[in-house]
Amino acid sequence: MQFDFQYMFDLIPYLLKNLGTTIELAVMGMILALILSVIVANIRIFKIIVLDQICQLYISYFRGTPLLVQMFLFYYGLPQIFPWMVGLDAFSAAVIALTLHFAAYMAETIRAAILGIDRSQMEASLSIGMTHQQAMRRIILPQASRIALPSLMNYFIDMIKSTSLAFTFGVVEMMGAAQNEASTSYKFFESFLAVSLIYWVVTIILTRFQSWAEIKLNKAYAR
């Protein structure tokens, strides 16, 4: 069989219609993962009894098992134990799995970024009457975000690519759309090459944005 360029180019606009679902999955997962990772990172930094051990177990499990297994666990496995989860739709299951999976990695990145800030910053904040919470919110976290940004952006890029796994249980994002088209036309190479090119372009755009954001944040520290 010959490579069908026309079919591939005609398929790209159709796949782009599903790019919104891919971005929505990634953005929702990233926002929730950021919130959860900051909470977990602070629990680990302040070594809150019991919660710290739970967080360590959580990080170990979600970093030590494949994302696809976690997705299947949330969508197919847990509803057998918790009947109230039977109504959980595939999109929500994918968001939850992405959130918990990437938050486990991001928590360690944020923890390392916070610990990378000189202790004198916290001491100076406390000396002028700030509470620990105020110092973290106004002084420490803004500086830590500059350190953590490259890694967090890499996780977001990885999350966008990982949304392709959601098609395995029925979420029609870009990969799901490409799979549906390939299964009817039998032009698998053209379909998957087209979707891979779109992922590649999105990654390039986000990488450029990352470089711009790093330059912007590092301006104040430039000598």
C-alpha positions as CSV (number, residue, x, y, z in Angstrom):
1,M,0.0,0.0,0.0
2,Q,1.2,3.5,-0.9
3,F,1.4,6.3,1.7
4,D,-1.7,8.5,1.3
5,F,-0.6,12.1,1.9
6,Q,-4.0,13.5,1.0
7,Y,-5.7,11.3,3.5
8,M,-3.3,12.4,6.3
9,F,-3.7,16.1,5.5
10,D,-7.4,15.8,5.3
11,L,-7.4,14.1,8.7
12,I,-5.5,16.8,10.5
13,P,-8.5,19.3,10.7
14,Y,-10.7,16.5,12.1
15,L,-8.1,15.6,14.8
16,L,-7.7,19.3,15.7
17,K,-11.4,19.4,16.6
18,N,-10.5,17.0,19.4
19,L,-7.5,19.0,20.5
20,G,-9.8,20.9,22.9
21,T,-10.6,17.7,24.8
22,T,-6.9,16.9,25.1
23,I,-6.1,20.4,26.4
24,E,-9.0,20.3,28.8
25,L,-7.9,17.0,30.2
26,A,-4.3,18.3,30.7
27,V,-5.3,21.8,32.1
28,M,-7.7,20.4,34.6
29,G,-5.3,17.7,35.6
30,M,-2.5,20.2,35.9
31,I,-4.4,22.7,38.1
32,L,-5.6,20.0,40.4
33,A,-2.1,18.4,40.5
34,L,-0.5,21.7,41.4
35,I,-2.9,22.3,44.3
36,L,-2.4,18.7,45.6
37,S,1.4,18.8,45.1
38,V,1.8,22.0,47.1
39,I,-0.2,20.5,50.0
40,V,1.8,17.3,49.9
41,A,5.1,19.2,49.6
42,N,4.3,21.3,52.7
43,I,3.2,18.3,54.7
44,R,6.5,16.6,53.9
45,I,8.5,19.8,54.6
46,F,6.9,20.4,58.0
47,K,6.9,16.6,58.7
48,I,3.3,16.5,60.0
49,I,2.9,13.3,62.0
50,V,1.0,10.5,60.3
51,L,0.2,12.7,57.3
52,D,3.9,12.7,56.3
53,Q,3.9,8.9,56.3
54,I,0.7,8.8,54.2
55,C,2.2,11.2,51.7
56,Q,5.4,9.2,51.4
57,L,3.3,6.1,50.7
58,Y,1.2,8.0,48.2
59,I,4.3,9.3,46.3
60,S,5.9,5.9,46.3
61,Y,2.8,4.1,44.9
62,F,2.0,6.6,42.2
63,R,5.6,7.0,41.1
64,G,6.1,3.2,41.2
65,T,3.1,2.1,39.1
66,P,2.2,2.9,35.4
67,L,-0.3,5.6,34.6
68,L,-2.3,3.3,32.4
69,V,-2.7,0.8,35.3
70,Q,-3.8,3.7,37.6
71,M,-6.4,4.9,35.0
72,F,-7.9,1.4,34.7
73,L,-7.9,1.1,38.5
74,F,-10.0,4.2,38.9
75,Y,-12.3,3.5,36.0
76,Y,-12.8,-0.3,36.2
77,G,-11.4,-1.4,39.6
78,L,-12.6,1.0,42.3
79,P,-16.3,1.0,41.3
80,Q,-16.4,-2.7,42.3
81,I,-15.4,-1.7,45.9
82,F,-17.1,1.7,46.1
83,P,-20.6,1.5,44.5
84,W,-20.9,5.3,44.5
85,M,-18.1,5.4,41.9
86,V,-20.1,3.4,39.3
87,G,-21.4,6.6,37.8
88,L,-17.9,8.0,37.3
89,D,-17.5,8.9,33.7
90,A,-14.4,8.2,31.7
91,F,-13.3,11.8,31.4
92,S,-13.5,12.4,35.2
93,A,-11.6,9.1,35.8
94,A,-8.9,10.3,33.4
95,V,-8.6,13.6,35.2
96,I,-8.3,12.0,38.6
97,A,-5.7,9.5,37.4
98,L,-3.6,12.3,35.7
99,T,-3.9,14.5,38.8
100,L,-2.8,11.9,41.3
101,H,-0.1,10.5,39.1
102,F,1.6,13.8,38.2
103,A,1.0,15.4,41.7
104,A,3.2,12.6,43.1
105,Y,6.1,13.8,40.9
106,M,5.4,17.5,41.2
107,A,5.2,17.3,45.0
108,E,8.9,16.2,45.2
109,T,9.9,19.0,42.7
110,I,8.1,21.7,44.7
111,R,9.5,20.3,48.0
112,A,13.0,20.5,46.6
113,A,12.4,24.0,45.2
114,I,11.2,25.2,48.6
115,L,14.1,23.6,50.5
116,G,16.4,25.3,47.9
117,I,15.4,28.7,49.3
118,D,17.9,30.0,51.9
119,R,16.6,29.6,55.4
120,S,17.5,33.2,56.1
121,Q,14.5,34.2,53.9
122,M,12.1,32.5,56.3
123,E,14.0,33.8,59.4
124,A,13.8,37.4,58.0
125,S,10.1,37.1,57.3
126,L,9.4,35.8,60.8
127,S,11.5,38.6,62.3
128,I,9.3,41.3,60.8
129,G,6.1,39.7,62.2
130,M,5.0,37.4,59.5
131,T,3.5,34.0,60.3
132,H,4.8,30.8,58.7
133,Q,1.8,30.8,56.3
134,Q,2.3,34.4,55.3
135,A,6.0,33.9,54.8
136,M,5.4,30.8,52.6
137,R,2.8,32.6,50.6
138,R,4.5,35.9,50.1
139,I,8.2,35.1,50.2
140,I,9.1,31.5,49.8
141,L,6.6,30.1,47.2
142,P,7.1,33.0,44.7
143,Q,10.9,32.3,44.7
144,A,10.4,28.5,44.7
145,S,8.1,28.8,41.7
146,R,11.0,30.2,39.6
147,I,13.1,27.2,40.5
148,A,10.4,24.7,39.9
149,L,9.0,26.2,36.7
150,P,11.2,24.2,34.2
151,S,10.3,20.9,35.8
152,L,6.6,21.8,36.2
153,M,6.3,22.8,32.5
154,N,8.0,19.5,31.5
155,Y,5.3,17.7,33.6
156,F,2.6,19.6,31.8
157,I,4.0,18.7,28.4
158,D,4.2,15.1,29.6
159,M,0.6,15.3,30.8
160,I,-0.6,16.5,27.5
161,K,1.0,13.5,25.8
162,S,-0.3,11.2,28.6
163,T,-3.9,12.2,27.9
164,S,-3.6,9.9,24.8
165,L,-4.0,7.0,27.2
166,A,-7.6,8.1,28.0
167,F,-8.8,6.7,24.7
168,T,-8.3,3.2,26.1
169,F,-11.6,3.6,28.0
170,G,-13.5,5.7,25.6
171,V,-12.5,9.3,25.9
172,V,-12.4,10.7,22.4
173,E,-9.5,13.1,22.5
174,M,-7.0,13.3,19.6
175,M,-5.6,9.8,20.0
176,G,-9.0,8.4,20.3
177,A,-10.1,10.2,17.2
178,A,-7.1,8.9,15.3
179,Q,-7.7,5.4,16.5
180,N,-11.3,5.5,15.4
181,E,-10.4,6.8,11.9
182,A,-7.6,4.2,11.5
183,S,-9.9,1.4,12.5
184,T,-12.3,2.3,9.7
185,S,-9.9,3.3,7.0
186,Y,-7.1,0.8,7.8
187,K,-4.7,3.6,7.2
188,F,-2.9,3.3,10.5
189,F,0.4,4.9,9.6
190,E,-1.2,8.0,8.1
191,S,-3.6,8.4,11.1
192,F,-1.0,8.0,13.8
193,L,1.6,10.1,12.0
194,A,-0.9,12.9,11.7
195,V,-1.7,12.8,15.4
196,S,2.0,12.6,16.3
197,L,2.7,15.7,14.3
198,I,0.0,17.6,16.2
199,Y,1.4,16.5,19.5
200,W,4.9,17.6,18.3
201,V,3.7,21.1,17.3
202,V,1.9,21.5,20.6
203,T,5.1,20.5,22.5
204,I,7.2,23.0,20.5
205,I,4.8,25.8,21.3
206,L,4.8,25.0,25.0
207,T,8.6,24.7,25.0
208,R,8.9,28.1,23.5
209,F,6.5,29.5,26.1
210,Q,8.5,27.8,28.8
211,S,11.7,29.5,27.6
212,W,9.9,32.9,27.5
213,A,8.6,32.4,31.0
214,E,12.0,31.4,32.4
215,I,13.6,34.5,30.9
216,K,10.8,36.7,32.3
217,L,11.1,35.2,35.8
218,N,15.0,35.3,35.8
219,K,15.2,38.9,34.8
220,A,15.3,40.1,38.3
221,Y,18.2,37.7,39.1
222,A,20.2,38.6,36.0
223,R,23.6,40.3,36.7
